């Protein structure tokens, strides 16, 4: 799911764990992590929500989460950031992080 500065609050207003992918189309590592996030979204369907935010088009969100490097993955619970990962990570590492956050 894509989000913009205008609809971000509504999209992330959920009790579920939300994984926000702060990315840009010109970012090589962002393109590498995209299929990993798609796989994780399928794997954890119903347990997490994956939201993509293009930082070039939506600078307010990038600023709000202090995304100085991309990709930056921010994990939200009840609208609050609970964890983050900077840089492309392999699927097993991200799955471990998600499992940990879901069990917390």
C-alpha positions as CSV (number, residue, x, y, z in Angstrom):
1,X,0.0,0.0,0.0
2,X,1.3,3.5,-0.9
3,X,0.8,6.5,1.4
4,X,1.3,10.2,0.9
5,X,1.8,13.2,3.2
6,X,-2.0,13.8,2.9
7,X,-3.2,10.3,3.8
8,X,-0.4,8.9,5.9
9,X,-2.1,9.4,9.3
10,X,-5.3,7.6,8.1
11,X,-3.4,4.8,6.5
12,X,-1.3,4.1,9.6
13,X,-4.2,4.6,12.1
14,X,-4.5,0.9,13.2
15,X,-3.8,-1.3,16.1
16,X,-1.8,-3.6,13.9
17,X,2.0,-3.4,13.5
18,X,2.8,-1.2,10.5
19,X,6.0,-1.4,8.6
20,X,6.6,1.9,6.8
21,X,9.1,1.7,3.9
22,X,10.7,5.1,3.2
23,X,12.1,4.8,-0.3
24,X,12.8,6.5,-3.6
25,X,12.7,5.2,-7.2
26,X,16.3,6.1,-7.9
27,X,17.6,4.2,-4.8
28,X,19.2,0.9,-5.7
29,X,19.0,-0.7,-2.3
30,X,15.3,0.4,-2.1
31,X,14.6,-1.5,-5.3
32,X,16.4,-4.6,-3.8
33,X,14.3,-4.6,-0.7
34,X,11.0,-4.1,-2.5
35,X,10.4,-7.8,-3.4
36,X,11.4,-8.7,0.2
37,X,8.8,-6.4,1.6
38,X,6.2,-7.8,-0.8
39,X,7.0,-11.3,0.3
40,X,6.8,-10.3,4.0
41,X,3.4,-8.6,3.4
42,X,2.1,-11.8,2.0
43,X,3.7,-13.9,4.8
44,X,2.3,-11.7,7.6
45,X,-1.0,-10.8,6.0
46,X,-3.5,-9.8,8.7
47,X,-0.7,-9.4,11.3
48,X,1.1,-6.4,9.8
49,X,0.4,-3.7,7.3
50,X,3.2,-2.7,4.9
51,X,3.1,0.9,3.7
52,X,5.4,2.4,1.1
53,X,6.2,6.1,1.1
54,X,8.2,7.8,-1.7
55,X,10.3,10.3,0.1
56,X,10.8,12.5,-3.0
57,X,7.1,13.0,-3.3
58,X,6.3,13.0,0.4
59,X,9.0,14.9,2.2
60,X,6.9,15.6,5.4
61,X,6.8,11.9,6.3
62,X,10.6,11.5,5.7
63,X,11.2,14.5,7.9
64,X,8.9,13.3,10.6
65,X,10.7,10.0,10.9
66,X,14.2,11.5,10.4
67,X,15.0,9.4,7.3
68,X,18.5,10.6,6.5
69,X,19.3,7.4,4.5
70,X,17.0,5.2,2.5
71,X,15.7,2.7,2.6
72,X,14.5,3.3,6.1
73,X,12.0,0.9,7.5
74,X,10.0,2.3,10.5
75,X,7.8,0.0,12.6
76,X,4.7,1.7,14.1
77,X,2.4,0.5,16.7
78,X,-0.7,2.6,17.6
79,X,0.8,5.4,15.4
80,X,4.1,5.5,17.4
81,X,7.5,4.4,16.1
82,X,8.7,1.4,18.0
83,X,11.7,0.4,16.0
84,X,13.5,1.1,12.7
85,X,16.0,-0.5,10.3
86,X,18.2,1.5,8.0
87,X,19.4,0.0,4.8
88,X,18.5,-3.1,2.8
89,X,18.2,-6.2,4.9
90,X,17.6,-9.8,3.9
91,X,14.2,-11.4,4.4
92,X,15.2,-13.6,7.4
93,X,16.6,-10.6,9.3
94,X,13.4,-8.6,8.7
95,X,11.2,-11.6,9.6
96,X,13.1,-12.0,12.9
97,X,12.5,-8.3,13.6
98,X,8.8,-8.6,12.8
99,X,8.4,-11.8,14.9
100,X,10.1,-10.0,17.8
101,X,7.8,-7.0,17.5
102,X,4.7,-9.1,17.2
103,X,5.5,-11.0,20.3
104,X,6.3,-7.9,22.4
